[in-house]
Amino acid sequence: MGSRVPRRIAERTKVPFFYGNGTHHAYSMLVRLMNENGRELVEQALAAPGADAFLDADRIRRRLNDFAQGRSDSPSVELLMRIVNMGLLAEMVTSAP
């Protein structure tokens, strides 16, 4: 990678791209995404094989309600996105083409 970008960029500490002054915009977008289409992504993740053994669906829905009302903090939004992502990946593994 060093031959394509300056060394200071290639070797700097890596962090998610959306941290900084505009973080709240990124988290607001993620909350909107999770609420789209009747929370389709969240419900699909909760319906993934084995999800009910590890996830408290009612609590996840309550947290998403809190986020929709503007009561969110960065770690909570990120954690919920990770949970949704893992559920979607688990579902994809069982329905691979």
mmCIF file as gemmi writes it, N, C-alpha and C atoms, coordinates in Angstrom:
data_model
loop_
_atom_site.group_PDB
_atom_site.id
_atom_site.type_symbol
_atom_site.label_atom_id
_atom_site.label_alt_id
_atom_site.label_comp_id
_atom_site.label_asym_id
_atom_site.label_entity_id
_atom_site.label_seq_id
_atom_site.pdbx_PDB_ins_code
_atom_site.Cartn_x
_atom_site.Cartn_y
_atom_site.Cartn_z
_atom_site.occupancy
_atom_site.B_iso_or_equiv
_atom_site.pdbx_formal_charge
_atom_site.auth_seq_id
_atom_site.auth_asym_id
_atom_site.pdbx_PDB_model_num
ATOM 1 N N . MET Axp A 1 ? 0.828 -1.185 0 1 0 ? 1 A 1
ATOM 2 C CA . MET Axp A 1 ? 0 0 0 1 0 ? 1 A 1
ATOM 3 C C . MET Axp A 1 ? 0.874 1.25 0 1 0 ? 1 A 1
ATOM 4 N N . GLY Axp A 2 ? 2.066 1.154 0.564 1 0 ? 2 A 1
ATOM 5 C CA . GLY Axp A 2 ? 2.946 2.313 0.657 1 0 ? 2 A 1
ATOM 6 C C . GLY Axp A 2 ? 3.296 2.926 -0.681 1 0 ? 2 A 1
ATOM 7 N N . SER Axp A 3 ? 3.285 2.153 -1.734 1 0 ? 3 A 1
ATOM 8 C CA . SER Axp A 3 ? 3.62 2.699 -3.046 1 0 ? 3 A 1
ATOM 9 C C . SER Axp A 3 ? 2.461 3.481 -3.655 1 0 ? 3 A 1
ATOM 10 N N . ARG Axp A 4 ? 1.283 3.35 -3.1 1 0 ? 4 A 1
ATOM 11 C CA . ARG Axp A 4 ? 0.109 4.025 -3.662 1 0 ? 4 A 1
ATOM 12 C C . ARG Axp A 4 ? -0.335 5.241 -2.859 1 0 ? 4 A 1
ATOM 13 N N . VAL Axp A 5 ? -0.041 5.243 -1.59 1 0 ? 5 A 1
ATOM 14 C CA . VAL Axp A 5 ? -0.424 6.374 -0.735 1 0 ? 5 A 1
ATOM 15 C C . VAL Axp A 5 ? 0.787 6.808 0.072 1 0 ? 5 A 1
ATOM 16 N N . PRO Axp A 6 ? 0.778 8.051 0.534 1 0 ? 6 A 1
ATOM 17 C CA . PRO Axp A 6 ? 1.905 8.506 1.344 1 0 ? 6 A 1
ATOM 18 C C . PRO Axp A 6 ? 2.09 7.625 2.581 1 0 ? 6 A 1
ATOM 19 N N . ARG Axp A 7 ? 3.329 7.461 2.993 1 0 ? 7 A 1
ATOM 20 C CA . ARG Axp A 7 ? 3.663 6.605 4.134 1 0 ? 7 A 1
ATOM 21 C C . ARG Axp A 7 ? 2.895 7.022 5.392 1 0 ? 7 A 1
ATOM 22 N N . ARG Axp A 8 ? 2.759 8.327 5.634 1 0 ? 8 A 1
ATOM 23 C CA . ARG Axp A 8 ? 2.052 8.803 6.834 1 0 ? 8 A 1
ATOM 24 C C . ARG Axp A 8 ? 0.594 8.334 6.852 1 0 ? 8 A 1
ATOM 25 N N . ILE Axp A 9 ? 0 8.176 5.683 1 0 ? 9 A 1
ATOM 26 C CA . ILE Axp A 9 ? -1.376 7.685 5.596 1 0 ? 9 A 1
ATOM 27 C C . ILE Axp A 9 ? -1.404 6.164 5.748 1 0 ? 9 A 1
ATOM 28 N N . ALA Axp A 10 ? -0.537 5.481 5.051 1 0 ? 10 A 1
ATOM 29 C CA . ALA Axp A 10 ? -0.512 4.014 5.07 1 0 ? 10 A 1
ATOM 30 C C . ALA Axp A 10 ? -0.208 3.461 6.456 1 0 ? 10 A 1
ATOM 31 N N . GLU Axp A 11 ? 0.585 4.177 7.251 1 0 ? 11 A 1
ATOM 32 C CA . GLU Axp A 11 ? 1.02 3.656 8.545 1 0 ? 11 A 1
ATOM 33 C C . GLU Axp A 11 ? 0.309 4.28 9.743 1 0 ? 11 A 1
ATOM 34 N N . ARG Axp A 12 ? -0.65 5.151 9.499 1 0 ? 12 A 1
ATOM 35 C CA . ARG Axp A 12 ? -1.346 5.779 10.632 1 0 ? 12 A 1
ATOM 36 C C . ARG Axp A 12 ? -2.287 4.779 11.3 1 0 ? 12 A 1
ATOM 37 N N . THR Axp A 13 ? -2.684 5.089 12.521 1 0 ? 13 A 1
ATOM 38 C CA . THR Axp A 13 ? -3.625 4.259 13.253 1 0 ? 13 A 1
ATOM 39 C C . THR Axp A 13 ? -4.951 4.25 12.511 1 0 ? 13 A 1
ATOM 40 N N . LYS Axp A 14 ? -5.508 3.074 12.317 1 0 ? 14 A 1
ATOM 41 C CA . LYS Axp A 14 ? -6.762 2.945 11.582 1 0 ? 14 A 1
ATOM 42 C C . LYS Axp A 14 ? -7.943 3.062 12.535 1 0 ? 14 A 1
ATOM 43 N N . VAL Axp A 15 ? -8.921 3.853 12.146 1 0 ? 15 A 1
ATOM 44 C CA . VAL Axp A 15 ? -10.166 4.026 12.891 1 0 ? 15 A 1
ATOM 45 C C . VAL Axp A 15 ? -11.312 4.08 11.884 1 0 ? 15 A 1
ATOM 46 N N . PRO Axp A 16 ? -12.546 3.821 12.327 1 0 ? 16 A 1
ATOM 47 C CA . PRO Axp A 16 ? -13.674 3.951 11.406 1 0 ? 16 A 1
ATOM 48 C C . PRO Axp A 16 ? -13.707 5.349 10.787 1 0 ? 16 A 1
ATOM 49 N N . PHE Axp A 17 ? -14.142 5.422 9.554 1 0 ? 17 A 1
ATOM 50 C CA . PHE Axp A 17 ? -14.077 6.668 8.802 1 0 ? 17 A 1
ATOM 51 C C . PHE Axp A 17 ? -14.985 7.759 9.326 1 0 ? 17 A 1
ATOM 52 N N . PHE Axp A 18 ? -16.017 7.417 10.083 1 0 ? 18 A 1
ATOM 53 C CA . PHE Axp A 18 ? -16.993 8.433 10.44 1 0 ? 18 A 1
ATOM 54 C C . PHE Axp A 18 ? -16.81 9.031 11.832 1 0 ? 18 A 1
ATOM 55 N N . TYR Axp A 19 ? -15.711 8.757 12.5 1 0 ? 19 A 1
ATOM 56 C CA . TYR Axp A 19 ? -15.48 9.376 13.796 1 0 ? 19 A 1
ATOM 57 C C . TYR Axp A 19 ? -15.03 10.818 13.616 1 0 ? 19 A 1
ATOM 58 N N . GLY Axp A 20 ? -15.443 11.665 14.546 1 0 ? 20 A 1
ATOM 59 C CA . GLY Axp A 20 ? -15.069 13.065 14.479 1 0 ? 20 A 1
ATOM 60 C C . GLY Axp A 20 ? -16.273 13.946 14.765 1 0 ? 20 A 1
ATOM 61 N N . ASN Axp A 21 ? -16.208 15.174 14.288 1 0 ? 21 A 1
ATOM 62 C CA . ASN Axp A 21 ? -17.26 16.151 14.569 1 0 ? 21 A 1
ATOM 63 C C . ASN Axp A 21 ? -18.63 15.759 14.036 1 0 ? 21 A 1
ATOM 64 N N . GLY Axp A 22 ? -18.684 15.022 12.95 1 0 ? 22 A 1
ATOM 65 C CA . GLY Axp A 22 ? -19.965 14.664 12.34 1 0 ? 22 A 1
ATOM 66 C C . GLY Axp A 22 ? -20.489 13.298 12.721 1 0 ? 22 A 1
ATOM 67 N N . THR Axp A 23 ? -19.959 12.72 13.781 1 0 ? 23 A 1
ATOM 68 C CA . THR Axp A 23 ? -20.351 11.367 14.176 1 0 ? 23 A 1
ATOM 69 C C . THR Axp A 23 ? -21.855 11.225 14.332 1 0 ? 23 A 1
ATOM 70 N N . HIS Axp A 24 ? -22.495 12.229 14.92 1 0 ? 24 A 1
ATOM 71 C CA . HIS Axp A 24 ? -23.942 12.114 15.161 1 0 ? 24 A 1
ATOM 72 C C . HIS Axp A 24 ? -24.722 11.953 13.86 1 0 ? 24 A 1
ATOM 73 N N . HIS Axp A 25 ? -24.211 12.507 12.764 1 0 ? 25 A 1
ATOM 74 C CA . HIS Axp A 25 ? -24.884 12.339 11.473 1 0 ? 25 A 1
ATOM 75 C C . HIS Axp A 25 ? -24.819 10.878 11.024 1 0 ? 25 A 1
ATOM 76 N N . ALA Axp A 26 ? -23.668 10.25 11.202 1 0 ? 26 A 1
ATOM 77 C CA . ALA Axp A 26 ? -23.513 8.845 10.814 1 0 ? 26 A 1
ATOM 78 C C . ALA Axp A 26 ? -24.427 7.957 11.652 1 0 ? 26 A 1
ATOM 79 N N . TYR Axp A 27 ? -24.491 8.2 12.954 1 0 ? 27 A 1
ATOM 80 C CA . TYR Axp A 27 ? -25.342 7.378 13.804 1 0 ? 27 A 1
ATOM 81 C C . TYR Axp A 27 ? -26.814 7.604 13.504 1 0 ? 27 A 1
ATOM 82 N N . SER Axp A 28 ? -27.196 8.828 13.198 1 0 ? 28 A 1
ATOM 83 C CA . SER Axp A 28 ? -28.589 9.095 12.819 1 0 ? 28 A 1
ATOM 84 C C . SER Axp A 28 ? -28.959 8.331 11.555 1 0 ? 28 A 1
ATOM 85 N N . MET Axp A 29 ? -28.042 8.299 10.598 1 0 ? 29 A 1
ATOM 86 C CA . MET Axp A 29 ? -28.285 7.56 9.36 1 0 ? 29 A 1
ATOM 87 C C . MET Axp A 29 ? -28.437 6.068 9.643 1 0 ? 29 A 1
ATOM 88 N N . LEU Axp A 30 ? -27.607 5.519 10.519 1 0 ? 30 A 1
ATOM 89 C CA . LEU Axp A 30 ? -27.693 4.096 10.848 1 0 ? 30 A 1
ATOM 90 C C . LEU Axp A 30 ? -29.014 3.77 11.543 1 0 ? 30 A 1
ATOM 91 N N . VAL Axp A 31 ? -29.462 4.651 12.419 1 0 ? 31 A 1
ATOM 92 C CA . VAL Axp A 31 ? -30.746 4.443 13.096 1 0 ? 31 A 1
ATOM 93 C C . VAL Axp A 31 ? -31.88 4.474 12.076 1 0 ? 31 A 1
ATOM 94 N N . ARG Axp A 32 ? -31.836 5.432 11.145 1 0 ? 32 A 1
ATOM 95 C CA . ARG Axp A 32 ? -32.865 5.483 10.093 1 0 ? 32 A 1
ATOM 96 C C . ARG Axp A 32 ? -32.843 4.205 9.26 1 0 ? 32 A 1
ATOM 97 N N . LEU Axp A 33 ? -31.653 3.739 8.919 1 0 ? 33 A 1
ATOM 98 C CA . LEU Axp A 33 ? -31.513 2.51 8.14 1 0 ? 33 A 1
ATOM 99 C C . LEU Axp A 33 ? -32.155 1.33 8.867 1 0 ? 33 A 1
ATOM 100 N N . MET Axp A 34 ? -31.909 1.208 10.16 1 0 ? 34 A 1
ATOM 101 C CA . MET Axp A 34 ? -32.472 0.092 10.921 1 0 ? 34 A 1
ATOM 102 C C . MET Axp A 34 ? -33.991 0.193 11.057 1 0 ? 34 A 1
ATOM 103 N N . ASN Axp A 35 ? -34.531 1.404 10.968 1 0 ? 35 A 1
ATOM 104 C CA . ASN Axp A 35 ? -35.977 1.596 11.093 1 0 ? 35 A 1
ATOM 105 C C . ASN Axp A 35 ? -36.725 1.499 9.764 1 0 ? 35 A 1
ATOM 106 N N . GLU Axp A 36 ? -36.004 1.499 8.652 1 0 ? 36 A 1
ATOM 107 C CA . GLU Axp A 36 ? -36.642 1.464 7.33 1 0 ? 36 A 1
ATOM 108 C C . GLU Axp A 36 ? -37.462 0.196 7.121 1 0 ? 36 A 1
ATOM 109 N N . ASN Axp A 37 ? -38.519 0.339 6.32 1 0 ? 37 A 1
ATOM 110 C CA . ASN Axp A 37 ? -39.355 -0.806 5.911 1 0 ? 37 A 1
ATOM 111 C C . ASN Axp A 37 ? -39.816 -1.646 7.095 1 0 ? 37 A 1
ATOM 112 N N . GLY Axp A 38 ? -40.309 -0.977 8.121 1 0 ? 38 A 1
ATOM 113 C CA . GLY Axp A 38 ? -40.805 -1.712 9.279 1 0 ? 38 A 1
ATOM 114 C C . GLY Axp A 38 ? -39.728 -2.492 10.005 1 0 ? 38 A 1
ATOM 115 N N . ARG Axp A 39 ? -38.522 -1.918 10.012 1 0 ? 39 A 1
ATOM 116 C CA . ARG Axp A 39 ? -37.367 -2.549 10.676 1 0 ? 39 A 1
ATOM 117 C C . ARG Axp A 39 ? -37.011 -3.9 10.052 1 0 ? 39 A 1
ATOM 118 N N . GLU Axp A 40 ? -37.143 -3.96 8.765 1 0 ? 40 A 1
ATOM 119 C CA . GLU Axp A 40 ? -36.932 -5.214 8.041 1 0 ? 40 A 1
ATOM 120 C C . GLU Axp A 40 ? -35.575 -5.856 8.327 1 0 ? 40 A 1
ATOM 121 N N . LEU Axp A 41 ? -34.502 -5.07 8.301 1 0 ? 41 A 1
ATOM 122 C CA . LEU Axp A 41 ? -33.171 -5.64 8.549 1 0 ? 41 A 1
ATOM 123 C C . LEU Axp A 41 ? -33.05 -6.194 9.965 1 0 ? 41 A 1
ATOM 124 N N . VAL Axp A 42 ? -33.58 -5.453 10.923 1 0 ? 42 A 1
ATOM 125 C CA . VAL Axp A 42 ? -33.512 -5.89 12.321 1 0 ? 42 A 1
ATOM 126 C C . VAL Axp A 42 ? -34.312 -7.176 12.509 1 0 ? 42 A 1
ATOM 127 N N . GLU Axp A 43 ? -35.516 -7.198 11.966 1 0 ? 43 A 1
ATOM 128 C CA . GLU Axp A 43 ? -36.36 -8.387 12.117 1 0 ? 43 A 1
ATOM 129 C C . GLU Axp A 43 ? -35.756 -9.591 11.397 1 0 ? 43 A 1
ATOM 130 N N . GLN Axp A 44 ? -35.141 -9.357 10.252 1 0 ? 44 A 1
ATOM 131 C CA . GLN Axp A 44 ? -34.476 -10.447 9.533 1 0 ? 44 A 1
ATOM 132 C C . GLN Axp A 44 ? -33.311 -10.992 10.362 1 0 ? 44 A 1
ATOM 133 N N . ALA Axp A 45 ? -32.566 -10.1 10.984 1 0 ? 45 A 1
ATOM 134 C CA . ALA Axp A 45 ? -31.447 -10.527 11.829 1 0 ? 45 A 1
ATOM 135 C C . ALA Axp A 45 ? -31.945 -11.305 13.045 1 0 ? 45 A 1
ATOM 136 N N . LEU Axp A 46 ? -33.043 -10.852 13.638 1 0 ? 46 A 1
ATOM 137 C CA . LEU Axp A 46 ? -33.593 -11.543 14.806 1 0 ? 46 A 1
ATOM 138 C C . LEU Axp A 46 ? -34.167 -12.911 14.449 1 0 ? 46 A 1
ATOM 139 N N . ALA Axp A 47 ? -34.568 -13.082 13.198 1 0 ? 47 A 1
ATOM 140 C CA . ALA Axp A 47 ? -35.131 -14.355 12.751 1 0 ? 47 A 1
ATOM 141 C C . ALA Axp A 47 ? -34.063 -15.337 12.277 1 0 ? 47 A 1
ATOM 142 N N . ALA Axp A 48 ? -32.814 -14.922 12.286 1 0 ? 48 A 1
ATOM 143 C CA . ALA Axp A 48 ? -31.725 -15.789 11.816 1 0 ? 48 A 1
ATOM 144 C C . ALA Axp A 48 ? -31.628 -17.037 12.69 1 0 ? 48 A 1
ATOM 145 N N . PRO Axp A 49 ? -31.2 -18.14 12.103 1 0 ? 49 A 1
ATOM 146 C CA . PRO Axp A 49 ? -31.052 -19.381 12.877 1 0 ? 49 A 1
ATOM 147 C C . PRO Axp A 49 ? -30.149 -19.187 14.098 1 0 ? 49 A 1
ATOM 148 N N . GLY Axp A 50 ? -30.667 -19.539 15.268 1 0 ? 50 A 1
ATOM 149 C CA . GLY Axp A 50 ? -29.896 -19.444 16.498 1 0 ? 50 A 1
ATOM 150 C C . GLY Axp A 50 ? -29.943 -18.089 17.183 1 0 ? 50 A 1
ATOM 151 N N . ALA Axp A 51 ? -30.498 -17.087 16.526 1 0 ? 51 A 1
ATOM 152 C CA . ALA Axp A 51 ? -30.512 -15.743 17.113 1 0 ? 51 A 1
ATOM 153 C C . ALA Axp A 51 ? -31.27 -15.713 18.437 1 0 ? 51 A 1
ATOM 154 N N . ASP Axp A 52 ? -32.361 -16.459 18.511 1 0 ? 52 A 1
ATOM 155 C CA . ASP Axp A 52 ? -33.17 -16.439 19.731 1 0 ? 52 A 1
ATOM 156 C C . ASP Axp A 52 ? -32.425 -16.995 20.939 1 0 ? 52 A 1
ATOM 157 N N . ALA Axp A 53 ? -31.391 -17.773 20.718 1 0 ? 53 A 1
ATOM 158 C CA . ALA Axp A 53 ? -30.602 -18.318 21.825 1 0 ? 53 A 1
ATOM 159 C C . ALA Axp A 53 ? -29.658 -17.28 22.422 1 0 ? 53 A 1
ATOM 160 N N . PHE Axp A 54 ? -29.332 -16.254 21.649 1 0 ? 54 A 1
ATOM 161 C CA . PHE Axp A 54 ? -28.333 -15.282 22.091 1 0 ? 54 A 1
ATOM 162 C C . PHE Axp A 54 ? -28.857 -13.859 22.221 1 0 ? 54 A 1
ATOM 163 N N . LEU Axp A 55 ? -29.967 -13.553 21.568 1 0 ? 55 A 1
ATOM 164 C CA . LEU Axp A 55 ? -30.446 -12.173 21.519 1 0 ? 55 A 1
ATOM 165 C C . LEU Axp A 55 ? -31.79 -12.018 22.207 1 0 ? 55 A 1
ATOM 166 N N . ASP Axp A 56 ? -31.956 -10.902 22.889 1 0 ? 56 A 1
ATOM 167 C CA . ASP Axp A 56 ? -33.226 -10.545 23.512 1 0 ? 56 A 1
ATOM 168 C C . ASP Axp A 56 ? -33.941 -9.605 22.546 1 0 ? 56 A 1
ATOM 169 N N . ALA Axp A 57 ? -34.817 -10.173 21.727 1 0 ? 57 A 1
ATOM 170 C CA . ALA Axp A 57 ? -35.473 -9.41 20.662 1 0 ? 57 A 1
ATOM 171 C C . ALA Axp A 57 ? -36.255 -8.221 21.205 1 0 ? 57 A 1
ATOM 172 N N . ASP Axp A 58 ? -36.978 -8.408 22.305 1 0 ? 58 A 1
ATOM 173 C CA . ASP Axp A 58 ? -37.763 -7.308 22.862 1 0 ? 58 A 1
ATOM 174 C C . ASP Axp A 58 ? -36.871 -6.163 23.319 1 0 ? 58 A 1
ATOM 175 N N . ARG Axp A 59 ? -35.757 -6.487 23.93 1 0 ? 59 A 1
ATOM 176 C CA . ARG Axp A 59 ? -34.837 -5.442 24.388 1 0 ? 59 A 1
ATOM 177 C C . ARG Axp A 59 ? -34.214 -4.705 23.202 1 0 ? 59 A 1
ATOM 178 N N . ILE Axp A 60 ? -33.867 -5.436 22.16 1 0 ? 60 A 1
ATOM 179 C CA . ILE Axp A 60 ? -33.309 -4.802 20.964 1 0 ? 60 A 1
ATOM 180 C C . ILE Axp A 60 ? -34.331 -3.843 20.365 1 0 ? 60 A 1
ATOM 181 N N . ARG Axp A 61 ? -35.58 -4.262 20.292 1 0 ? 61 A 1
ATOM 182 C CA . ARG Axp A 61 ? -36.634 -3.386 19.759 1 0 ? 61 A 1
ATOM 183 C C . ARG Axp A 61 ? -36.824 -2.155 20.642 1 0 ? 61 A 1
ATOM 184 N N . ARG Axp A 62 ? -36.76 -2.333 21.96 1 0 ? 62 A 1
ATOM 185 C CA . ARG Axp A 62 ? -36.886 -1.176 22.868 1 0 ? 62 A 1
ATOM 186 C C . ARG Axp A 62 ? -35.748 -0.185 22.654 1 0 ? 62 A 1
ATOM 187 N N . ARG Axp A 63 ? -34.534 -0.697 22.506 1 0 ? 63 A 1
ATOM 188 C CA . ARG Axp A 63 ? -33.382 0.201 22.27 1 0 ? 63 A 1
ATOM 189 C C . ARG Axp A 63 ? -33.553 0.956 20.96 1 0 ? 63 A 1
ATOM 190 N N . LEU Axp A 64 ? -34.054 0.276 19.949 1 0 ? 64 A 1
ATOM 191 C CA . LEU Axp A 64 ? -34.283 0.949 18.679 1 0 ? 64 A 1
ATOM 192 C C . LEU Axp A 64 ? -35.359 2.018 18.83 1 0 ? 64 A 1
ATOM 193 N N . ASN Axp A 65 ? -36.371 1.765 19.648 1 0 ? 65 A 1
ATOM 194 C CA . ASN Axp A 65 ? -37.369 2.799 19.949 1 0 ? 65 A 1
ATOM 195 C C . ASN Axp A 65 ? -36.706 3.995 20.617 1 0 ? 65 A 1
ATOM 196 N N . ASP Axp A 66 ? -35.809 3.732 21.567 1 0 ? 66 A 1
ATOM 197 C CA . ASP Axp A 66 ? -35.09 4.819 22.236 1 0 ? 66 A 1
ATOM 198 C C . ASP Axp A 66 ? -34.279 5.627 21.232 1 0 ? 66 A 1
ATOM 199 N N . PHE Axp A 67 ? -33.598 4.938 20.321 1 0 ? 67 A 1
ATOM 200 C CA . PHE Axp A 67 ? -32.793 5.634 19.315 1 0 ? 67 A 1
ATOM 201 C C . PHE Axp A 67 ? -33.674 6.524 18.447 1 0 ? 67 A 1
ATOM 202 N N . ALA Axp A 68 ? -34.842 6.018 18.065 1 0 ? 68 A 1
ATOM 203 C CA . ALA Axp A 68 ? -35.735 6.77 17.186 1 0 ? 68 A 1
ATOM 204 C C . ALA Axp A 68 ? -36.233 8.043 17.861 1 0 ? 68 A 1
ATOM 205 N N . GLN Axp A 69 ? -36.242 8.044 19.194 1 0 ? 69 A 1
ATOM 206 C CA . GLN Axp A 69 ? -36.678 9.22 19.94 1 0 ? 69 A 1
ATOM 207 C C . GLN Axp A 69 ? -35.512 10.143 20.276 1 0 ? 69 A 1
ATOM 208 N N . GLY Axp A 70 ? -34.356 9.863 19.686 1 0 ? 70 A 1
ATOM 209 C CA . GLY Axp A 70 ? -33.202 10.733 19.872 1 0 ? 70 A 1
ATOM 210 C C . GLY Axp A 70 ? -32.335 10.407 21.065 1 0 ? 70 A 1
ATOM 211 N N . ARG Axp A 71 ? -32.653 9.335 21.789 1 0 ? 71 A 1
ATOM 212 C CA . ARG Axp A 71 ? -31.868 8.969 22.967 1 0 ? 71 A 1
ATOM 213 C C . ARG Axp A 71 ? -30.869 7.881 22.595 1 0 ? 71 A 1
ATOM 214 N N . SER Axp A 72 ? -29.797 8.274 21.971 1 0 ? 72 A 1
ATOM 215 C CA . SER Axp A 72 ? -28.797 7.285 21.582 1 0 ? 72 A 1
ATOM 216 C C . SER Axp A 72 ? -27.405 7.792 21.908 1 0 ? 72 A 1
ATOM 217 N N . ASP Axp A 73 ? -26.514 6.856 22.107 1 0 ? 73 A 1
ATOM 218 C CA . ASP Axp A 73 ? -25.112 7.21 22.246 1 0 ? 73 A 1
ATOM 219 C C . ASP Axp A 73 ? -24.334 6.333 21.273 1 0 ? 73 A 1
ATOM 220 N N . SER Axp A 74 ? -23.189 6.751 20.928 1 0 ? 74 A 1
ATOM 221 C CA . SER Axp A 74 ? -22.411 6.067 19.896 1 0 ? 74 A 1
ATOM 222 C C . SER Axp A 74 ? -22.201 4.577 20.159 1 0 ? 74 A 1
ATOM 223 N N . PRO Axp A 75 ? -21.755 4.175 21.331 1 0 ? 75 A 1
ATOM 224 C CA . PRO Axp A 75 ? -21.513 2.743 21.546 1 0 ? 75 A 1
ATOM 225 C C . PRO Axp A 75 ? -22.773 1.894 21.381 1 0 ? 75 A 1
ATOM 226 N N . SER Axp A 76 ? -23.91 2.392 21.81 1 0 ? 76 A 1
ATOM 227 C CA . SER Axp A 76 ? -25.146 1.615 21.693 1 0 ? 76 A 1
ATOM 228 C C . SER Axp A 76 ? -25.567 1.426 20.245 1 0 ? 76 A 1
ATOM 229 N N . VAL Axp A 77 ? -25.462 2.471 19.439 1 0 ? 77 A 1
ATOM 230 C CA . VAL Axp A 77 ? -25.828 2.359 18.027 1 0 ? 77 A 1
ATOM 231 C C . VAL Axp A 77 ? -24.876 1.393 17.33 1 0 ? 77 A 1
ATOM 232 N N . GLU Axp A 78 ? -23.594 1.521 17.602 1 0 ? 78 A 1
ATOM 233 C CA . GLU Axp A 78 ? -22.61 0.621 16.985 1 0 ? 78 A 1
ATOM 234 C C . GLU Axp A 78 ? -22.85 -0.825 17.39 1 0 ? 78 A 1
ATOM 235 N N . LEU Axp A 79 ? -23.124 -1.056 18.657 1 0 ? 79 A 1
ATOM 236 C CA . LEU Axp A 79 ? -23.359 -2.419 19.126 1 0 ? 79 A 1
ATOM 237 C C . LEU Axp A 79 ? -24.573 -3.022 18.435 1 0 ? 79 A 1
ATOM 238 N N . LEU Axp A 80 ? -25.644 -2.257 18.334 1 0 ? 80 A 1
ATOM 239 C CA . LEU Axp A 80 ? -26.836 -2.775 17.677 1 0 ? 80 A 1
ATOM 240 C C . LEU Axp A 80 ? -26.564 -3.066 16.2 1 0 ? 80 A 1
ATOM 241 N N . MET Axp A 81 ? -25.807 -2.215 15.535 1 0 ? 81 A 1
ATOM 242 C CA . MET Axp A 81 ? -25.469 -2.474 14.134 1 0 ? 81 A 1
ATOM 243 C C . MET Axp A 81 ? -24.645 -3.756 14.002 1 0 ? 81 A 1
ATOM 244 N N . ARG Axp A 82 ? -23.755 -3.998 14.937 1 0 ? 82 A 1
ATOM 245 C CA . ARG Axp A 82 ? -22.959 -5.237 14.9 1 0 ? 82 A 1
ATOM 246 C C . ARG Axp A 82 ? -23.847 -6.464 15.072 1 0 ? 82 A 1
ATOM 247 N N . ILE Axp A 83 ? -24.81 -6.362 15.978 1 0 ? 83 A 1
ATOM 248 C CA . ILE Axp A 83 ? -25.739 -7.469 16.213 1 0 ? 83 A 1
ATOM 249 C C . ILE Axp A 83 ? -26.566 -7.736 14.963 1 0 ? 83 A 1
ATOM 250 N N . VAL Axp A 84 ? -27.088 -6.673 14.369 1 0 ? 84 A 1
ATOM 251 C CA . VAL Axp A 84 ? -27.879 -6.821 13.144 1 0 ? 84 A 1
ATOM 252 C C . VAL Axp A 84 ? -27.021 -7.435 12.044 1 0 ? 84 A 1
ATOM 253 N N . ASN Axp A 85 ? -25.808 -6.946 11.902 1 0 ? 85 A 1
ATOM 254 C CA . ASN Axp A 85 ? -24.911 -7.473 10.874 1 0 ? 85 A 1
ATOM 255 C C . ASN Axp A 85 ? -24.64 -8.964 11.083 1 0 ? 85 A 1
ATOM 256 N N . MET Axp A 86 ? -24.369 -9.365 12.312 1 0 ? 86 A 1
ATOM 257 C CA . MET Axp A 86 ? -24.096 -10.779 12.59 1 0 ? 86 A 1
ATOM 258 C C . MET Axp A 86 ? -25.321 -11.643 12.287 1 0 ? 86 A 1
ATOM 259 N N . GLY Axp A 87 ? -26.505 -11.152 12.634 1 0 ? 87 A 1
ATOM 260 C CA . GLY Axp A 87 ? -27.726 -11.897 12.331 1 0 ? 87 A 1
ATOM 261 C C . GLY Axp A 87 ? -27.943 -12.047 10.837 1 0 ? 87 A 1
ATOM 262 N N . LEU Axp A 88 ? -27.693 -10.978 10.098 1 0 ? 88 A 1
ATOM 263 C CA . LEU Axp A 88 ? -27.853 -11.035 8.642 1 0 ? 88 A 1
ATOM 264 C C . LEU Axp A 88 ? -26.837 -11.985 8.019 1 0 ? 88 A 1
ATOM 265 N N . LEU Axp A 89 ? -25.613 -11.957 8.525 1 0 ? 89 A 1
ATOM 266 C CA . LEU Axp A 89 ? -24.593 -12.879 8.016 1 0 ? 89 A 1
ATOM 267 C C . LEU Axp A 89 ? -24.952 -14.33 8.328 1 0 ? 89 A 1
ATOM 268 N N . ALA Axp A 90 ? -25.47 -14.578 9.526 1 0 ? 90 A 1
ATOM 269 C CA . ALA Axp A 90 ? -25.877 -15.939 9.895 1 0 ? 90 A 1
ATOM 270 C C . ALA Axp A 90 ? -26.993 -16.424 8.982 1 0 ? 90 A 1
ATOM 271 N N . GLU Axp A 91 ? -27.905 -15.535 8.66 1 0 ? 91 A 1
ATOM 272 C CA . GLU Axp A 91 ? -29.007 -15.897 7.77 1 0 ? 91 A 1
ATOM 273 C C . GLU Axp A 91 ? -28.489 -16.172 6.361 1 0 ? 91 A 1
ATOM 274 N N . MET Axp A 92 ? -27.53 -15.378 5.913 1 0 ? 92 A 1
ATOM 275 C CA . MET Axp A 92 ? -26.957 -15.57 4.578 1 0 ? 92 A 1
ATOM 276 C C . MET Axp A 92 ? -26.233 -16.911 4.465 1 0 ? 92 A 1
ATOM 277 N N . VAL Axp A 93 ? -25.555 -17.313 5.52 1 0 ? 93 A 1
ATOM 278 C CA . VAL Axp A 93 ? -24.812 -18.58 5.502 1 0 ? 93 A 1
ATOM 279 C C . VAL Axp A 93 ? -25.758 -19.759 5.303 1 0 ? 93 A 1
ATOM 280 N N . THR Axp A 94 ? -26.925 -19.691 5.924 1 0 ? 94 A 1
ATOM 281 C CA . THR Axp A 94 ? -27.861 -20.813 5.815 1 0 ? 94 A 1
ATOM 282 C C . THR Axp A 94 ? -28.626 -20.811 4.502 1 0 ? 94 A 1
ATOM 283 N N . SER Axp A 95 ? -28.644 -19.684 3.811 1 0 ? 95 A 1
ATOM 284 C CA . SER Axp A 95 ? -29.384 -19.618 2.543 1 0 ? 95 A 1
ATOM 285 C C . SER Axp A 95 ? -28.46 -19.308 1.373 1 0 ? 95 A 1
ATOM 286 N N . ALA Axp A 96 ? -27.218 -19.758 1.469 1 0 ? 96 A 1
ATOM 287 C CA . ALA Axp A 96 ? -26.249 -19.506 0.393 1 0 ? 96 A 1
ATOM 288 C C . ALA Axp A 96 ? -26.704 -20.189 -0.896 1 0 ? 96 A 1
ATOM 289 N N . PRO Axp A 97 ? -26.423 -19.564 -2.048 1 0 ? 97 A 1
ATOM 290 C CA . PRO Axp A 97 ? -26.862 -20.139 -3.331 1 0 ? 97 A 1
ATOM 291 C C . PRO Axp A 97 ? -26.156 -21.447 -3.659 1 0 ? 97 A 1
